[in-house]
Amino acid sequence: MTSKKKNRKARDGAGGWHDNLKDETKHSIFGVLFFALALFFTLAGFGKAGIAGTYVYKISEVLFGAGAFLIPIALFLAGLSLFTSMRPNIFSNTMVGVTLFLISGLGAADVMFGAKMGGYVGFLISWPLVKLFDFWVSLVLLTALFIVSLLIMLNTSISIKIRKKNTLSDDSANEGEKNILEKIEDVPEKIIKSAKEAMEEIKEEIIIKKKQKKKEDGIEEELEMEVMSGDRQARKIKPNDFSPPPIELLENDKGKPSSGDIKTNGNIIKRTLQNFGIDIEMGEINVGPSVTQYTLKPAEGVKLSRIIALQNDLSLALAAHPLRIEAPIPGKALVGIEIPNNAKTIVGLAGIFSEETFKKSPFPLLLGLGKDVSGKSFFANMAKMPHLLIAGATGAGKSICIHSIIMNLLYRNSPESLRFIMIDPKRVELTVYNKIPHMLTPVITEAKKSILTLKWACKEMERRYETLLNAGVRDISSYHEKKGDYNSMPYLVIIIDELADLMATYPREMEASIVRLAQMSRAVGIHLIVSTQRPSVEVITGL
């Protein structure tokens, strides 16, 4: 068994030294060899290739006759074909072309001049053709074969453009031109200007359609994405001038919260804690969309850890699960106990977007994340975060949260001031945004393209830092203030849905790019929104 394995390894190692070479490299090597052989045969014809060249020329003169000069020409064309074309089967196609080139050339020479001008090879080719088809047909066939060999080697085609003859005579044509010129002179200058403006608009529409077609075709392997930078010629739209879609398209809150008997629950909490020797004083009760918060103030000398340890006992007494204890409530000398409502309110984006805080806020990346336990809308500036990690089990609402964040950003920013890059391995969540103008590239669904996209984002981050350095500012906000326009450097939001799937496929590449962006991209307006089911060390390593 060991000897068989050794033999197998030896065979594998012996035949695969060139397997790692690229096809372009192999083509270049063969091209150089063909050029060298062409030079060798040329020098041999002049007697300057030594003894070996003399013998080779004598043999080729016997085989090919006076047509031996076709050999260096064929080798030169073969080398040129290998250098200029990178087709997968280029070598085999080139060899076929060289063979046909020599056969047709030698045969044609023997047919036209006779006396074995093409050597023995040319005689063997021309003799059966002349016997079967006579002189002219044989010459036509060999000439056609010669042209075909050139087309194969050079990978080109023959295109003939036929120009239609004008049926009008020169005099009538000149008269028609004069009449047209006279009519044009009668047209007012305003109409000519308007016609020119219409032509310019048509040209702009054609350019826009071409750009949209490129965007729909998807990103290429090199991922050559269009960057909305400060020197673009797009129409500038300031955030104040941007008119978002009507709020009527969004839904308001649905349903009313029901928390049961509030007084009874408060008495149960107080009595349960007293049974364990903890004296408290009940405070205000806040009914929120999903939970009801009961506040309490413990007596002096009571450790908060004792109240937290009784979480399961309180949940049993209230028959409520899950129950959350917030000890203490930030900014207050109180402990909060949050109990899920029996009937919950579905919070709609229309109510949040109608708030004065959202309308009058100067921050372009302000997010309305929902409502707190007291029913007040909760807002956060993503520029200060500066990145988001959304985690939760299946069905917990990660995708809904991403959609809400996207809606927030779309209602506050124009396509010129904000760009999205979305990576969706599941292919069903984010592809609905493919046709919005804010998309820098169509939604990416392949892991390999995701790596290329994040590498491009790192290069874009470095380019923006160079722009800030040249402008003499510290961050993107200062740059916008200096330029007086948010569109001078648009914000770039990268959304990754289900990071765990990408980390399992390309862990090192994904981690390197995400870590670099997370550490440095805040100052240049590039922000990450990452979603995953497992926010563990195996998925998010070193972030």
ZAMARGU-4260 file (C-alpha; in steps of 0.2 Angstrom, whole numbers, plus 5000, padded with zeros to 4 digits):
<rodrens>
0) 5000/5000/5000 | 5014/5012/5004 | 5023/5009/4988 | 5007/5012/4978 | 5005/5029/4987
5) 5023/5034/4984 | 5021/5029/4965 | 5005/5039/4964 | 5013/5054/4973 | 5028/5053/4961
10) 5016/5052/4946 | 5006/5067/4952 | 5022/5078/4955 | 5030/5073/4939 | 5016/5079/4927
15) 5010/5094/4935 | 5024/5107/4936 | 5016/5118/4923 | 4998/5117/4929 | 4999/5132/4940
20) 5004/5143/4925 | 4991/5154/4918 | 4985/5152/4900 | 4991/5169/4895 | 5009/5164/4902
25) 5009/5148/4891 | 5003/5158/4876 | 5017/5170/4878 | 5030/5156/4880 | 5024/5148/4864
30) 5024/5165/4855 | 5042/5168/4860 | 5047/5151/4854 | 5038/5154/4837 | 5047/5170/4835
35) 5064/5162/4839 | 5061/5148/4826 | 5055/5161/4813 | 5072/5170/4815 | 5082/5154/4815
40) 5074/5149/4798 | 5077/5166/4791 | 5095/5166/4796 | 5097/5148/4789 | 5091/5154/4772
45) 5106/5167/4772 | 5118/5154/4778 | 5121/5163/4795 | 5114/5149/4807 | 5129/5138/4808
50) 5130/5120/4803 | 5113/5115/4810 | 5105/5129/4800 | 5113/5124/4784 | 5107/5106/4786
55) 5089/5112/4791 | 5089/5123/4776 | 5094/5109/4764 | 5080/5098/4771 | 5067/5111/4770
60) 5073/5115/4752 | 5070/5097/4747 | 5053/5096/4756 | 5046/5113/4752 | 5057/5119/4737
65) 5057/5138/4734 | 5042/5139/4746 | 5053/5136/4761 | 5052/5155/4764 | 5034/5152/4769
70) 5040/5143/4785 | 5047/5159/4794 | 5032/5169/4788 | 5020/5156/4795 | 5030/5155/4812
75) 5030/5174/4813 | 5011/5175/4811 | 5008/5161/4823 | 5018/5170/4837 | 5009/5186/4833
80) 4992/5177/4835 | 4998/5170/4852 | 5003/5187/4858 | 4988/5197/4852 | 4974/5184/4856
85) 4970/5176/4873 | 4956/5163/4867 | 4956/5147/4877 | 4960/5136/4862 | 4972/5148/4854
90) 4986/5136/4853 | 4977/5122/4844 | 4969/5135/4832 | 4986/5143/4828 | 4993/5126/4824
95) 4978/5122/4812 | 4981/5139/4804 | 4999/5136/4802 | 4997/5119/4794 | 4983/5126/4782
100) 4995/5141/4778 | 5009/5130/4773 | 4998/5117/4763 | 4989/5130/4753 | 5005/5141/4750
105) 5016/5127/4744 | 5001/5119/4734 | 4998/5136/4725 | 5016/5138/4721 | 5017/5121/4713
110) 5001/5124/4703 | 5006/5141/4696 | 5025/5138/4693 | 5026/5119/4692 | 5044/5111/4692
115) 5041/5106/4710 | 5042/5124/4716 | 5033/5119/4732 | 5045/5104/4734 | 5039/5087/4737
120) 5026/5093/4749 | 5019/5105/4736 | 5019/5092/4723 | 5009/5079/4733 | 4996/5093/4737
125) 4994/5100/4720 | 4995/5084/4709 | 4978/5077/4714 | 4970/5094/4714 | 4976/5097/4696
130) 4970/5080/4690 | 4953/5082/4698 | 4949/5100/4695 | 4961/5107/4682 | 4972/5122/4684
135) 4960/5137/4688 | 4949/5128/4700 | 4964/5121/4710 | 4971/5138/4711 | 4955/5145/4717
140) 4953/5132/4731 | 4971/5134/4737 | 4969/5153/4737 | 4953/5151/4747 | 4962/5139/4759
145) 4976/5152/4761 | 4964/5166/4766 | 4955/5154/4778 | 4972/5150/4786 | 4976/5168/4789
150) 4958/5171/4797 | 4961/5157/4809 | 4978/5162/4814 | 4974/5181/4816 | 4956/5177/4823
155) 4949/5191/4812 | 4934/5192/4800 | 4931/5200/4783 | 4918/5214/4783 | 4912/5222/4767
160) 4903/5239/4768 | 4892/5242/4753 | 4888/5260/4750 | 4872/5264/4742 | 4873/5275/4726
165) 4863/5291/4725 | 4850/5290/4711 | 4850/5309/4710 | 4862/5318/4698 | 4875/5330/4704
170) 4866/5345/4698 | 4850/5340/4706 | 4859/5336/4722 | 4867/5353/4722 | 4851/5361/4719
175) 4843/5351/4734 | 4857/5357/4745 | 4855/5375/4740 | 4836/5374/4744 | 4839/5366/4761
180) 4852/5379/4765 | 4840/5393/4760 | 4826/5386/4771 | 4838/5384/4786 | 4844/5402/4784
185) 4825/5407/4785 | 4824/5398/4802 | 4825/5410/4817 | 4841/5408/4828 | 4830/5404/4843
190) 4823/5389/4835 | 4840/5383/4830 | 4846/5385/4848 | 4831/5376/4855 | 4835/5362/4842
195) 4853/5361/4849 | 4847/5360/4867 | 4835/5346/4862 | 4849/5337/4854 | 4860/5339/4870
200) 4845/5332/4881 | 4843/5317/4869 | 4862/5314/4871 | 4861/5315/4890 | 4846/5303/4890
205) 4856/5291/4880 | 4871/5292/4892 | 4859/5289/4907 | 4851/5274/4899 | 4868/5266/4895
210) 4873/5269/4913 | 4857/5261/4919 | 4859/5246/4908 | 4877/5244/4914 | 4870/5244/4932
215) 4857/5231/4928 | 4869/5219/4920 | 4877/5218/4937 | 4895/5220/4943 | 4909/5212/4933
220) 4923/5202/4940 | 4934/5217/4943 | 4919/5226/4951 | 4921/5242/4942 | 4908/5252/4951
225) 4903/5270/4948 | 4908/5281/4963 | 4898/5297/4966 | 4913/5308/4970 | 4915/5327/4972
230) 4920/5329/4954 | 4905/5321/4946 | 4894/5331/4934 | 4878/5325/4941 | 4865/5338/4946
235) 4868/5344/4964 | 4853/5343/4976 | 4855/5349/4994 | 4846/5340/5008 | 4835/5355/5011
240) 4830/5354/4993 | 4827/5336/4992 | 4808/5331/4993 | 4806/5313/5000 | 4792/5302/4995
245) 4775/5306/5003 | 4773/5299/5021 | 4755/5292/5016 | 4764/5278/5007 | 4769/5271/5025
250) 4758/5264/5038 | 4754/5271/5055 | 4753/5262/5072 | 4741/5247/5072 | 4731/5242/5088
255) 4731/5247/5106 | 4742/5240/5119 | 4734/5230/5133 | 4744/5226/5149 | 4730/5219/5159
260) 4726/5225/5177 | 4740/5237/5181 | 4736/5239/5199 | 4735/5221/5202 | 4752/5217/5194
265) 4759/5231/5205 | 4753/5224/5221 | 4759/5206/5215 | 4777/5213/5212 | 4777/5222/5229
270) 4770/5207/5239 | 4782/5195/5230 | 4797/5205/5235 | 4791/5208/5253 | 4790/5189/5255
275) 4808/5188/5251 | 4812/5202/5264 | 4814/5216/5252 | 4804/5232/5255 | 4800/5243/5241
280) 4790/5258/5236 | 4780/5257/5219 | 4783/5271/5207 | 4775/5277/5190 | 4769/5264/5177
285) 4773/5266/5159 | 4763/5257/5146 | 4773/5255/5130 | 4769/5247/5113 | 4776/5230/5118
290) 4780/5230/5136 | 4774/5239/5152 | 4787/5246/5164 | 4784/5245/5183 | 4796/5256/5192
295) 4800/5254/5210 | 4812/5261/5223 | 4820/5249/5235 | 4822/5253/5254 | 4839/5259/5260
300) 4852/5246/5262 | 4844/5234/5249 | 4857/5227/5236 | 4851/5227/5218 | 4858/5210/5215
305) 4845/5203/5227 | 4831/5210/5216 | 4839/5204/5200 | 4841/5186/5208 | 4822/5186/5210
310) 4818/5187/5191 | 4812/5170/5189 | 4801/5171/5205 | 4793/5187/5199 | 4790/5179/5182
315) 4781/5165/5190 | 4770/5176/5202 | 4765/5187/5187 | 4763/5173/5175 | 4773/5183/5162
320) 4788/5177/5151 | 4800/5184/5147 | 4802/5197/5161 | 4816/5210/5161 | 4823/5219/5176
325) 4833/5235/5173 | 4842/5239/5188 | 4844/5254/5189 | 4835/5264/5176 | 4848/5275/5167
330) 4847/5293/5174 | 4835/5288/5188 | 4836/5281/5206 | 4823/5268/5202 | 4822/5249/5196
335) 4812/5245/5181 | 4803/5229/5179 | 4796/5226/5161 | 4782/5214/5158 | 4776/5210/5140
340) 4759/5216/5135 | 4744/5205/5132 | 4740/5215/5116 | 4755/5224/5107 | 4755/5239/5096
345) 4763/5237/5079 | 4774/5253/5077 | 4773/5261/5060 | 4786/5272/5052 | 4773/5285/5047
350) 4771/5290/5065 | 4790/5291/5068 | 4793/5301/5052 | 4780/5313/5057 | 4789/5318/5073
355) 4796/5336/5073 | 4812/5329/5079 | 4814/5318/5063 | 4809/5333/5052 | 4819/5347/5059
360) 4835/5337/5063 | 4851/5343/5054 | 4858/5325/5054 | 4857/5316/5037 | 4859/5299/5045
365) 4846/5301/5059 | 4837/5284/5062 | 4820/5282/5070 | 4822/5265/5078 | 4805/5264/5086
370) 4797/5268/5103 | 4803/5266/5121 | 4793/5259/5135 | 4785/5276/5138 | 4779/5277/5120
375) 4791/5291/5115 | 4799/5289/5098 | 4818/5284/5099 | 4830/5292/5087 | 4849/5289/5085
380) 4862/5297/5074 | 4871/5283/5064 | 4886/5295/5061 | 4890/5294/5079 | 4888/5275/5081
385) 4896/5273/5068 | 4892/5255/5064 | 4878/5243/5068 | 4877/5225/5072 | 4860/5217/5072
390) 4859/5200/5080 | 4844/5188/5084 | 4837/5171/5081 | 4827/5167/5066 | 4810/5177/5065
395) 4816/5189/5078 | 4815/5204/5066 | 4833/5207/5060 | 4827/5209/5042 | 4813/5220/5047
400) 4825/5231/5056 | 4836/5232/5041 | 4821/5237/5030 | 4816/5251/5043 | 4834/5258/5043
405) 4834/5259/5024 | 4818/5268/5024 | 4824/5280/5037 | 4839/5284/5026 | 4829/5285/5010
410) 4817/5298/5017 | 4831/5309/5023 | 4844/5308/5009 | 4844/5311/4990 | 4853/5299/4978
415) 4867/5311/4976 | 4871/5312/4995 | 4869/5294/5000 | 4874/5278/4992 | 4870/5260/4996
420) 4880/5244/4994 | 4870/5229/4999 | 4876/5211/5001 | 4862/5198/5003 | 4868/5179/5002
425) 4850/5174/5005 | 4845/5183/4988 | 4827/5187/4994 | 4828/5200/5007 | 4837/5215/4999
430) 4835/5212/4980 | 4819/5223/4980 | 4830/5238/4981 | 4839/5235/4965 | 4830/5248/4955
435) 4831/5263/4967 | 4843/5277/4962 | 4853/5276/4978 | 4861/5259/4974 | 4879/5261/4969
440) 4878/5243/4962 | 4865/5230/4961 | 4863/5219/4976 | 4877/5207/4978 | 4872/5189/4981
445) 4889/5179/4978 | 4902/5177/4991 | 4917/5180/4980 | 4910/5197/4973 | 4907/5202/4991
450) 4925/5200/4995 | 4929/5211/4980 | 4916/5224/4985 | 4923/5226/5002 | 4941/5227/4995
455) 4935/5241/4984 | 4927/5249/4999 | 4944/5249/5008 | 4952/5258/4992 | 4937/5270/4992
460) 4941/5274/5010 | 4959/5278/5007 | 4954/5289/4992 | 4942/5299/5003 | 4956/5301/5016
465) 4967/5308/5002 | 4953/5320/4998 | 4951/5326/5016 | 4970/5328/5017 | 4970/5339/5002
470) 4955/5349/5008 | 4963/5352/5025 | 4949/5345/5035 | 4947/5331/5048 | 4931/5322/5044
475) 4917/5321/5031 | 4906/5334/5041 | 4919/5347/5040 | 4922/5343/5022 | 4903/5346/5019
480) 4904/5362/5028 | 4918/5368/5018 | 4911/5364/5002 | 4893/5369/5007 | 4885/5354/5000
485) 4882/5336/5006 | 4883/5330/4988 | 4902/5334/4987 | 4906/5318/4996 | 4891/5306/4998
490) 4889/5295/5013 | 4891/5276/5009 | 4881/5263/5019 | 4886/5245/5017 | 4873/5233/5022
495) 4878/5214/5025 | 4863/5202/5028 | 4868/5186/5037 | 4887/5188/5040 | 4889/5170/5046
500) 4887/5163/5029 | 4900/5174/5021 | 4912/5171/5036 | 4910/5152/5034 | 4915/5154/5015
505) 4929/5166/5016 | 4933/5170/5034 | 4950/5178/5032 | 4946/5190/5018 | 4929/5195/5026
510) 4937/5198/5043 | 4952/5208/5036 | 4941/5220/5026 | 4927/5222/5039 | 4939/5225/5053
515) 4948/5238/5042 | 4932/5247/5038 | 4925/5246/5056 | 4941/5254/5062 | 4944/5269/5050
520) 4929/5272/5039 | 4919/5283/5051 | 4928/5299/5047 | 4925/5297/5028 | 4906/5293/5029
525) 4907/5275/5026 | 4896/5265/5038 | 4893/5246/5041 | 4876/5238/5045 | 4879/5219/5049
530) 4866/5206/5052 | 4869/5189/5059 | 4860/5175/5069 | 4875/5171/5080 | 4886/5186/5087
535) 4899/5174/5093 | 4918/5174/5093 | 4917/5161/5078 | 4907/5173/5067 | 4913/5190/5073
540) 4932/5188/5077 | 4941/5203/5082 | 4928/5216/5077
</rodrens>
